Amino acid sequence: MNEQDKKQYQAEYTEAKKKGVPFFPDILFKDAVIALAVFLILIGLAYAVGIPLEARANPADTGYSPRPEWYFLPVFQLLKYFPGKLEVIGVFIFPTIGILLLLALPLLDRGPKRHFLQRPFVTGITLLVLVAGIGLGIQSVREAPPPGEAVAGDQIAALYSQNCSSCHGPRIDVAAGTDLHNIIAQGSHEGMPAWNGDLTSDQIDALAGFILSPAGSELFSDNCGACHQAVDLVASDPIELRSSLDLGLTYPPHSGQEIPDWSKSLTADERASLLNFLVAPDGERLFEVNCASCHGQAVAFGGDQAQLREIILKGGRHLDMPAWRDRLSDAQLDLLAQYVVDPASALEASALFASNCSSCHGPRVPSASDVASAKEIIASGGAHETMPIWGDVLTAEQLDALTQYALQAARGTPSEVGRELFAGNCAGCHGDFGEGGANPARAGDIIAPISSREYLGTRDDQTLRQVISQGQPDFGMSPFGTAFGGPLDDEQVNAIVAFLRTWEDNPPVETPPEVAAVTAPLSASQIFTDICARCHGPAGEGGLGPALRGGEFQSRYATDQAIFDTISEGHEATAMIAWGEILTSLQIQELVQYIRGLQPTEVPPSAGPPTFSADVAPIFKARCAACHGSMGGWDSSSYSAVMTSGERAPVIVPGDVQASLLASLLQGDPTAGMQMPPGGGLPPSEVQTILDWIAGGAPE
C-alpha cells in the first residue's frame, strides 16, 4: 500500500466512524439478540424434530459401516486417500494447515480492498478449499460403504472338510475306546499321513471332538425317529423328556415297546446333546437338521439378514463345482453319473462319491434326470444346484428363524461351544437345562432356575460373565474364570453366556423341579464326594486340584489345623473357595479326619530307567490331561504330542534337564513362568520320575 492509498483509506475510515454506532453497547446488543434467536431456534428444532438415533450398536454386526455426520464427511473421505500410517496427514496435518492459514490471514492479505473480485489471491484459495470440501463430501456420500467381510464360519467343519472328508466322507464311525487324537496326530493305517506336522495340537483336539460328537439331530433320528417326529416333542417338558431317557422301559408311555436302555446305550454327553436339541430354539434346531451336515456349526457369511434369507429361500446355484473331467477317469465319471441318477443301482460308487463330492454335498445325493446329463454336469462343473430350495420346504416363520440363527452363528455366536462347556462345568449343580435343584454345597438349600425368563431378563451379559468368572462363594459356587483361579478363559465364559441366552425366548423351565430337601447334616464322605471330588478326584488322587492322598500332602500339612484352615479360608487365585462360610466347623473337622484317612496309592516301581508309557504317561494323565490336551497349548496325551506341542516347543530336550522347559515349570523356576500344576506342585517322587526320564533321554 502506497502513501496515497493510506491517506485515502484513513480519510474514509474517519468519515465512516463519524456516521457509525458505538460497538458497546449497540453492536454487542445486536449480536446478543441474534445469538439468543439462534439458540431458541435450536431448542425448538430439538423439541419438535428431535435428534434421530440409529439402532443400538451391535458389535457382532460386521455389515454395519459407521459414518460421521455430514460436516465431517470431507475429512472422512480424505482418510481413504491416506490409509494406515498416512492417516495422520488427513486427520491432523491438513486441518492444522487450514487453521494456521486462517490465523495468518490478516498478515497474508493486508490490502484495503474488500470486494472479492478485487482480492483474487484470497478468493481463489477460499473457492479452492470450498470446492474441495464439497467434492469430498459428495464423493463420500456416493461411494458405497465397504462390504462386511464374510467370517470363516465353522472352523472345525472346515478343518474336517479340507483334511478328512476326501477319504472318509461326511462322517467317521469310531470304535469305543479309540485314541483318536493319537491316530490323527501320528497316522496309523495305510494312506493316512501323520497330521501333527500340518495341524496344531488344538486343531487335532478340535477334529477329534468334531468326529466323536454326534449331533442331536442324528441322535434323535437313530433313537427316537422311528416313533416320534421332532416337532411332536419340541414343546414337551424338558424334565419329562429327561425322565423318558433315564427310565427307559419303566417310563409308562414306553412300556411294551421294543426300545434300548438309553441310560446304557447313550453316554451322558449324548443324552445331553439329544435333550438340548429338543429344547433348542427353532432356528438352532432347523439349522442342525437341515444345514449342519454340510456347514457344520456355522456357515461363512458376511452380508445382512435379507441377503442370507434370499440365499436360503432360493437355494440352488450359488456355488461352483470344479470340472471333474481332468481329475476322474471316464469310467469313474460314468459310475458317478449312474450313482447320481439311481444310487441303489451303483452302490460301488458310494465310496467315490464320499471321497470327491460329500465335502460339499454332505450325505444328500443330488438328483439328475438321466445318466448323460449327470455325466456332463459332473465333467464340466460350474454352477449347479448345490443346496435345496428351502422356500419350497420351510414356512415363512421357519425361514425367518433359520436365517436369524444362521446369521448369528456366522458372526461368531458360540452357543454350541457354550453348550458343551455348560454340560462339563455347570450342569452338575444347575441341571442340564438350568432348572436348578438340591445345592450339593449346602444341605437343605435349593438352587433356583437360571434358565427362567425372570432370571435371564433381569441380568445382562456382563453380570452373567462376572458370576461365572468370579463365582459366588457364599452359595458354594467356585470361580471359573482363569483370572480368579478357574479353568475357563474369557472366550469360554462368553460362550457359556451365549448358550444361556438361547433359553431366553423359550425358557425350558420356570420353576425348580420338586426336590426332596436334605435336612440331615451331610456326612464327611458325602461332602467329599459332592464337593471336593470335583477337583481332587473321587479318591483324592488329584485332578484340577492337588492329590490329597499320599505322603507328600500329609507331610506338607503336618497338623489337622493346617488342613482345617485351608478348607475354611480357601486358596487365593485358585478355584478353592473359603468353605468356612458354607460348612459348619463340625463338618470341616470331620472332613479333615476323612482326608487324613485317605490311603496312599502305591505304584510299583518299574524295572530299569523311566519310560514314557510305563512311568510318565500315568502321571500326565492324572495330573495334566484335564487342561493340557483338551484346552490347547502343550498336549500331554501322547508321546509325540508331549515332545512337539506347545507355544514354546519343544518343552523337553532329551538328556538335558536344565534346557527342558517342562522341568523348570515342575520345579517352580520363577524365570520359566507359573509353577505347574497351578493348584500346587507335584509330589517330589513324581517330579523326580519325570526328571530322571528326561535325563535318561526321554525314551518312549
Secondary structure, DSSP 8 states (H G I E B T S, - for coil): --HHHHHHHHHHHHHHHHHS--IIIIIHHHHHHHHHHHHHHHHHHHHHT-----S---TT-TT------GGGHHHHHHHHHS-GGGHHIIIIIHHHHHHHHHHHHHHH---S--SGGG-HHHHHHHHHHHHHHHHHHHHHHHS-----------HHHHHHHHHTHHHHTT-----TT--HHHHHHH--STT---GGGTS-HHHHHHHHHHHH---HHHHHHHHTTTT--HHHHHTS-HHHHHHHHHHGGGSGGGTT-----HHHHS-HHHHHHHHHHHHS-HHHHHHHHHTHHHHTT-----S-HHHHHHHHHH-SSSSEE--GGGTS-HHHHHHHHHHHH-GGGGGGGHHHHHHHTHHHHTT-----SSHHHHHHHHHH-EE---S--GGGTS-HHHHHHHHHHHHHHHTT--HHHHHHHHHHHTHHHH-TTS--EE-TTSTT-EE--SSSHHHHHTS-HHHHHHHHHH-BGGGTB---BGGGT-SB-HHHHHHHHHHHHTTSSS-S-SS--------S---HHHHIIIIIHHHH-TTS--SSS---SSHHHHHHS-SHHHHHHHHHH--TTSS---GGGTS-HHHHHHHHHHHHT---------SSS--IIIIIHHHHHHHTTTTTTTSSSS--SSHHHHHH-STT-----TT-STT-HHHHHHTT-TTT-S-SSTTS---HHHHHHHHHHHHTT---
